[in-house]
Amino acid sequence: MQRWIVVGAGIVAVLGPGALYSFSLLSGPLAAAFGWSPSQVTWAFAMANFFLAVGAFVGGVISDRKGPRLVSVIGIALWAAGYMACGFLTQTRNIEIFYLCYGVIGGFGCGMTYIAALNAVMRWFPRSRGFGGGLVIMGFGLGSFTYNAVVKALTPFSALSTATQNYTTALANAVAAHVPFDPTNYLLPQSSVGQLMDIFLVSGAAFAVIGGIASFGLANPPEGDAVYGEQYRGEQFSLPQMLGDARFYILWAMLFLSVFGGITIISSMVPLMRELTGMPSGDAAGLYAILAIFNGVGRLLWGAVSDRIGRRMTFVLLFAGQALAFVSLGNNHEVVIVGISIALLLLCYGGGFGTMPAFNADFFGTKNFGANYGFQLSAWGLAGVAGISLSSVLRDLTGSFAAMTQPIAIILIVAIFFPLILGEAQRQALETA
């Protein structure tokens, strides 16, 4: 019974930080509010992903030693404070302040909460790590679905979407015509800017209350519990030992490539959908709000599947699925086909996150899982920077988000070979012990 309380607490704790994946919902309005370019705004998302990895490592080390509760509370406080600070400080129109609040403070807190919840829940499922890790990581993925649905339902958001579309259309036309863009006549009115800032303020307050309460439900299995000793069966690697093992670098590369593909698109999902299909920004945001559920479902689904067919074959399917989705996106403009392609992409992208924690624990154990997997999440942070850099460069050069789909598909096809050179001996030994 206690492990399900921990699972529930973990899922709820990461719902708020999961709104990180809703960035494209607000990136357009932010650009239209302050005259920032799409590339400038997207860099805040890249920074948040980078500092998420830093926060995950720091939080992982602490949670291994002090338990997950304290780390999650601190993480939620930072994530919420970063969001609320955006609501106050971005009215200065200073993008560096936005980077600090959202990218550095918010990203660091997001990573602390993520690793604390994952570290706690993983320890309660020693024989089905994919399912256990997938449960809590599903909460992170569903955070985007939940946040998208709530924000999309807000009355002011419809007006924000319409005004934003005028701005992005004018910008795209200027880029296509190779003429300078003057944002002055297309910026959001001050009343709309205030409404946008209110979304950040209220969101931060909600994250603090909901996530803070949930964090107190996180706990490791107590000594004497049947699960306590079972989770430590098999060899337990310290961080230096893991770094001396070649398998870690293959896992790191796999996570990097999995994130690189998906995050390049997720950071610009709403404008990409609008570009491919011609649908209005509000409709694209509404469709993405629905499709975002696949990001969450994929984490639990593929994590559980990996317990059955093995982590290695699961990652082969995940890379192949992402590659297929990118090929389809680059060659279709029908709303239904684009929607199916994005659903497949999100399903497989989320599946990488749902499966990789168990993959790491299979090889290196759970005793130092927080530090070990926290360090591996540096792949996430660097992939975020690399993927979004590519996205920004191609967007500035071509005026198109779709230009990146085919090169990424090729990269993901090559990535299929990485899991094929790994084994799964420790997981199998645990199950047959």
ChimeraX attribute file (.defattr): number of C-alpha atoms within 10 A of each C-alpha:
attribute: neighborCount
match mode: 1-to-1
recipient: residues
	/A:1	5
	/A:2	13
	/A:3	20
	/A:4	11
	/A:5	15
	/A:6	23
	/A:7	25
	/A:8	18
	/A:9	23
	/A:10	34
	/A:11	27
	/A:12	23
	/A:13	34
	/A:14	34
	/A:15	26
	/A:16	29
	/A:17	28
	/A:18	23
	/A:19	22
	/A:20	23
	/A:21	23
	/A:22	25
	/A:23	20
	/A:24	24
	/A:25	29
	/A:26	21
	/A:27	25
	/A:28	26
	/A:29	27
	/A:30	25
	/A:31	22
	/A:32	27
	/A:33	27
	/A:34	19
	/A:35	19
	/A:36	20
	/A:37	18
	/A:38	20
	/A:39	18
	/A:40	16
	/A:41	24
	/A:42	24
	/A:43	20
	/A:44	26
	/A:45	26
	/A:46	26
	/A:47	25
	/A:48	29
	/A:49	30
	/A:50	25
	/A:51	26
	/A:52	30
	/A:53	30
	/A:54	24
	/A:55	30
	/A:56	33
	/A:57	25
	/A:58	20
	/A:59	31
	/A:60	32
	/A:61	24
	/A:62	18
	/A:63	27
	/A:64	20
	/A:65	12
	/A:66	12
	/A:67	20
	/A:68	30
	/A:69	22
	/A:70	19
	/A:71	29
	/A:72	31
	/A:73	24
	/A:74	17
	/A:75	34
	/A:76	33
	/A:77	23
	/A:78	25
	/A:79	32
	/A:80	31
	/A:81	22
	/A:82	27
	/A:83	27
	/A:84	25
	/A:85	22
	/A:86	24
	/A:87	24
	/A:88	15
	/A:89	15
	/A:90	20
	/A:91	17
	/A:92	10
	/A:93	14
	/A:94	12
	/A:95	19
	/A:96	12
	/A:97	17
	/A:98	23
	/A:99	25
	/A:100	18
	/A:101	26
	/A:102	26
	/A:103	26
	/A:104	26
	/A:105	25
	/A:106	33
	/A:107	34
	/A:108	29
	/A:109	32
	/A:110	35
	/A:111	33
	/A:112	34
	/A:113	35
	/A:114	32
	/A:115	33
	/A:116	33
	/A:117	34
	/A:118	27
	/A:119	32
	/A:120	28
	/A:121	32
	/A:122	28
	/A:123	26
	/A:124	25
	/A:125	18
	/A:126	25
	/A:127	18
	/A:128	19
	/A:129	28
	/A:130	31
	/A:131	25
	/A:132	28
	/A:133	30
	/A:134	34
	/A:135	26
	/A:136	32
	/A:137	35
	/A:138	30
	/A:139	30
	/A:140	30
	/A:141	31
	/A:142	28
	/A:143	28
	/A:144	29
	/A:145	25
	/A:146	21
	/A:147	22
	/A:148	26
	/A:149	18
	/A:150	11
	/A:151	20
	/A:152	19
	/A:153	12
	/A:154	11
	/A:155	10
	/A:156	14
	/A:157	20
	/A:158	16
	/A:159	15
	/A:160	24
	/A:161	23
	/A:162	15
	/A:163	21
	/A:164	25
	/A:165	21
	/A:166	16
	/A:167	23
	/A:168	21
	/A:169	13
	/A:170	17
	/A:171	22
	/A:172	18
	/A:173	13
	/A:174	15
	/A:175	18
	/A:176	13
	/A:177	11
	/A:178	10
	/A:179	10
	/A:180	9
	/A:181	13
	/A:182	12
	/A:183	19
	/A:184	11
	/A:185	9
	/A:186	19
	/A:187	22
	/A:188	26
	/A:189	12
	/A:190	11
	/A:191	8
	/A:192	18
	/A:193	20
	/A:194	15
	/A:195	17
	/A:196	20
	/A:197	22
	/A:198	16
	/A:199	19
	/A:200	20
	/A:201	20
	/A:202	14
	/A:203	19
	/A:204	25
	/A:205	16
	/A:206	14
	/A:207	24
	/A:208	23
	/A:209	14
	/A:210	16
	/A:211	28
	/A:212	21
	/A:213	15
	/A:214	24
	/A:215	28
	/A:216	17
	/A:217	19
	/A:218	29
	/A:219	25
	/A:220	21
	/A:221	19
	/A:222	10
	/A:223	9
	/A:224	8
	/A:225	9
	/A:226	11
	/A:227	18
	/A:228	16
	/A:229	13
	/A:230	15
	/A:231	22
	/A:232	15
	/A:233	16
	/A:234	17
	/A:235	13
	/A:236	19
	/A:237	19
	/A:238	17
	/A:239	18
	/A:240	9
	/A:241	12
	/A:242	20
	/A:243	15
	/A:244	11
	/A:245	13
	/A:246	9
	/A:247	17
	/A:248	20
	/A:249	15
	/A:250	15
	/A:251	19
	/A:252	20
	/A:253	19
	/A:254	23
	/A:255	22
	/A:256	23
	/A:257	24
	/A:258	27
	/A:259	22
	/A:260	26
	/A:261	27
	/A:262	22
	/A:263	25
	/A:264	25
	/A:265	25
	/A:266	21
	/A:267	27
	/A:268	23
	/A:269	22
	/A:270	28
	/A:271	26
	/A:272	20
	/A:273	27
	/A:274	20
	/A:275	19
	/A:276	19
	/A:277	17
	/A:278	14
	/A:279	15
	/A:280	17
	/A:281	26
	/A:282	21
	/A:283	16
	/A:284	23
	/A:285	26
	/A:286	18
	/A:287	17
	/A:288	25
	/A:289	22
	/A:290	16
	/A:291	20
	/A:292	26
	/A:293	22
	/A:294	24
	/A:295	30
	/A:296	30
	/A:297	24
	/A:298	30
	/A:299	34
	/A:300	28
	/A:301	22
	/A:302	28
	/A:303	34
	/A:304	25
	/A:305	20
	/A:306	25
	/A:307	20
	/A:308	13
	/A:309	11
	/A:310	19
	/A:311	27
	/A:312	21
	/A:313	15
	/A:314	23
	/A:315	27
	/A:316	18
	/A:317	15
	/A:318	26
	/A:319	30
	/A:320	18
	/A:321	21
	/A:322	26
	/A:323	28
	/A:324	18
	/A:325	23
	/A:326	27
	/A:327	17
	/A:328	19
	/A:329	25
	/A:330	18
	/A:331	14
	/A:332	14
	/A:333	17
	/A:334	12
	/A:335	17
	/A:336	11
	/A:337	16
	/A:338	21
	/A:339	20
	/A:340	15
	/A:341	22
	/A:342	27
	/A:343	21
	/A:344	23
	/A:345	28
	/A:346	29
	/A:347	26
	/A:348	31
	/A:349	27
	/A:350	31
	/A:351	33
	/A:352	26
	/A:353	27
	/A:354	33
	/A:355	34
	/A:356	28
	/A:357	27
	/A:358	30
	/A:359	25
	/A:360	21
	/A:361	25
	/A:362	24
	/A:363	21
	/A:364	25
	/A:365	25
	/A:366	28
	/A:367	20
	/A:368	23
	/A:369	29
	/A:370	29
	/A:371	25
	/A:372	28
	/A:373	30
	/A:374	29
	/A:375	22
	/A:376	25
	/A:377	28
	/A:378	23
	/A:379	24
	/A:380	26
	/A:381	25
	/A:382	20
	/A:383	26
	/A:384	28
	/A:385	22
	/A:386	17
	/A:387	23
	/A:388	27
	/A:389	17
	/A:390	15
	/A:391	24
	/A:392	25
	/A:393	14
	/A:394	16
	/A:395	19
	/A:396	16
	/A:397	11
	/A:398	14
	/A:399	19
	/A:400	19
	/A:401	24
	/A:402	21
	/A:403	15
	/A:404	21
	/A:405	21
	/A:406	16
	/A:407	13
	/A:408	20
	/A:409	24
	/A:410	14
	/A:411	16
	/A:412	24
	/A:413	16
	/A:414	13
	/A:415	21
	/A:416	21
	/A:417	14
	/A:418	17
	/A:419	19
	/A:420	12
	/A:421	10
	/A:422	14
	/A:423	14
	/A:424	13
	/A:425	10
	/A:426	17
	/A:427	23
	/A:428	14
	/A:429	12
	/A:430	15
	/A:431	10
	/A:432	6
	/A:433	7
